[in-house]
Amino acid sequence: MSYTDYYLKFANEDEANGVLYTEVPTEWGNTDPESPVVTAAEQRANYRNIDVLPLVVATEGSHDEEGNELTAPTYVDGYHVNVRVLEGEDGEALASYEVDPTPATPARVWA
């Protein structure tokens, strides 16, 4: 099985969801059979393997012997998602969100 891994960075969760998911109608009103009206929909993944990362740490914080925080950690900007695109899936929409350069040591990888 061939695949391509993408390490992505979005401005926020809404932007990511707009690329990674498609709204699909699940129920229609039947008052007019010629023009049914969508009454319910759900978000369906465009890819089988989507991994939303927690906050990505840029620099670790530090603590004293009692566990009191001395310096707070800092985090990488953005909303980070890893996607493994399988054969038959189109990863073209992901290209403009790829982290550049590709991380040498990603925060999380596929097993």
BAFIVEX-380207 format. One record per residue (C-alpha): residue number from 1; z, y, x. Coordinates in steps of 0.25 Angstrom, whole numbers, plus 5000, padded with zeros to 4 digits. Layout:
% BAFIVEX-380207
<n:NUM c3:Z c2:Y c1:X>
...
END
This chain:
% BAFIVEX-380207
<n:1 c3:5000 c2:5000 c1:5000>
<n:2 c3:4996 c2:5013 c1:5006>
<n:3 c3:5004 c2:5026 c1:5003>
<n:4 c3:5006 c2:5040 c1:5008>
<n:5 c3:5019 c2:5047 c1:5009>
<n:6 c3:5021 c2:5062 c1:5006>
<n:7 c3:5033 c2:5070 c1:5009>
<n:8 c3:5032 c2:5082 c1:5000>
<n:9 c3:5039 c2:5096 c1:4998>
<n:10 c3:5038 c2:5103 c1:4985>
<n:11 c3:5044 c2:5117 c1:4981>
<n:12 c3:5053 c2:5110 c1:4970>
<n:13 c3:5054 c2:5098 c1:4961>
<n:14 c3:5045 c2:5104 c1:4950>
<n:15 c3:5034 c2:5106 c1:4960>
<n:16 c3:5036 c2:5091 c1:4965>
<n:17 c3:5036 c2:5086 c1:4951>
<n:18 c3:5023 c2:5093 c1:4948>
<n:19 c3:5016 c2:5086 c1:4959>
<n:20 c3:5023 c2:5072 c1:4958>
<n:21 c3:5024 c2:5070 c1:4943>
<n:22 c3:5014 c2:5071 c1:4931>
<n:23 c3:5019 c2:5074 c1:4917>
<n:24 c3:5014 c2:5063 c1:4908>
<n:25 c3:5015 c2:5063 c1:4893>
<n:26 c3:5023 c2:5052 c1:4887>
<n:27 c3:5024 c2:5056 c1:4872>
<n:28 c3:5014 c2:5064 c1:4863>
<n:29 c3:5016 c2:5070 c1:4849>
<n:30 c3:5007 c2:5063 c1:4839>
<n:31 c3:5007 c2:5074 c1:4829>
<n:32 c3:4992 c2:5076 c1:4832>
<n:33 c3:4985 c2:5063 c1:4837>
<n:34 c3:4973 c2:5072 c1:4842>
<n:35 c3:4982 c2:5080 c1:4851>
<n:36 c3:4995 c2:5073 c1:4855>
<n:37 c3:5005 c2:5082 c1:4861>
<n:38 c3:5014 c2:5078 c1:4873>
<n:39 c3:5028 c2:5077 c1:4869>
<n:40 c3:5034 c2:5071 c1:4881>
<n:41 c3:5030 c2:5069 c1:4895>
<n:42 c3:5036 c2:5063 c1:4908>
<n:43 c3:5034 c2:5066 c1:4923>
<n:44 c3:5027 c2:5054 c1:4930>
<n:45 c3:5026 c2:5052 c1:4945>
<n:46 c3:5012 c2:5054 c1:4951>
<n:47 c3:5017 c2:5045 c1:4963>
<n:48 c3:5025 c2:5032 c1:4963>
<n:49 c3:5033 c2:5036 c1:4975>
<n:50 c3:5040 c2:5050 c1:4974>
<n:51 c3:5053 c2:5052 c1:4982>
<n:52 c3:5060 c2:5066 c1:4979>
<n:53 c3:5069 c2:5069 c1:4991>
<n:54 c3:5083 c2:5076 c1:4990>
<n:55 c3:5085 c2:5089 c1:4998>
<n:56 c3:5079 c2:5087 c1:5012>
<n:57 c3:5089 c2:5091 c1:5023>
<n:58 c3:5083 c2:5100 c1:5033>
<n:59 c3:5096 c2:5102 c1:5041>
<n:60 c3:5109 c2:5094 c1:5039>
<n:61 c3:5122 c2:5101 c1:5036>
<n:62 c3:5135 c2:5099 c1:5044>
<n:63 c3:5149 c2:5096 c1:5040>
<n:64 c3:5162 c2:5097 c1:5047>
<n:65 c3:5172 c2:5085 c1:5049>
<n:66 c3:5178 c2:5087 c1:5035>
<n:67 c3:5164 c2:5087 c1:5029>
<n:68 c3:5163 c2:5102 c1:5026>
<n:69 c3:5149 c2:5107 c1:5027>
<n:70 c3:5147 c2:5116 c1:5039>
<n:71 c3:5132 c2:5118 c1:5037>
<n:72 c3:5124 c2:5115 c1:5025>
<n:73 c3:5111 c2:5107 c1:5026>
<n:74 c3:5098 c2:5113 c1:5024>
<n:75 c3:5087 c2:5107 c1:5016>
<n:76 c3:5072 c2:5107 c1:5017>
<n:77 c3:5065 c2:5116 c1:5006>
<n:78 c3:5057 c2:5110 c1:4995>
<n:79 c3:5057 c2:5098 c1:4986>
<n:80 c3:5054 c2:5085 c1:4994>
<n:81 c3:5047 c2:5073 c1:4989>
<n:82 c3:5041 c2:5061 c1:4996>
<n:83 c3:5029 c2:5054 c1:4989>
<n:84 c3:5023 c2:5041 c1:4993>
<n:85 c3:5009 c2:5041 c1:4987>
<n:86 c3:5003 c2:5027 c1:4985>
<n:87 c3:4989 c2:5022 c1:4984>
<n:88 c3:4982 c2:5027 c1:4972>
<n:89 c3:4991 c2:5039 c1:4971>
<n:90 c3:4986 c2:5053 c1:4974>
<n:91 c3:4994 c2:5061 c1:4984>
<n:92 c3:4985 c2:5073 c1:4985>
<n:93 c3:4994 c2:5081 c1:4976>
<n:94 c3:5005 c2:5079 c1:4986>
<n:95 c3:4998 c2:5085 c1:4999>
<n:96 c3:5002 c2:5099 c1:4997>
<n:97 c3:5017 c2:5096 c1:4996>
<n:98 c3:5018 c2:5087 c1:5008>
<n:99 c3:5028 c2:5091 c1:5019>
<n:100 c3:5021 c2:5096 c1:5031>
<n:101 c3:5023 c2:5092 c1:5041>
<n:102 c3:5026 c2:5078 c1:5036>
<n:103 c3:5041 c2:5076 c1:5039>
<n:104 c3:5043 c2:5068 c1:5052>
<n:105 c3:5056 c2:5062 c1:5046>
<n:106 c3:5055 c2:5064 c1:5031>
<n:107 c3:5068 c2:5065 c1:5023>
<n:108 c3:5065 c2:5052 c1:5016>
<n:109 c3:5054 c2:5042 c1:5017>
<n:110 c3:5048 c2:5030 c1:5009>
<n:111 c3:5054 c2:5017 c1:5013>
END
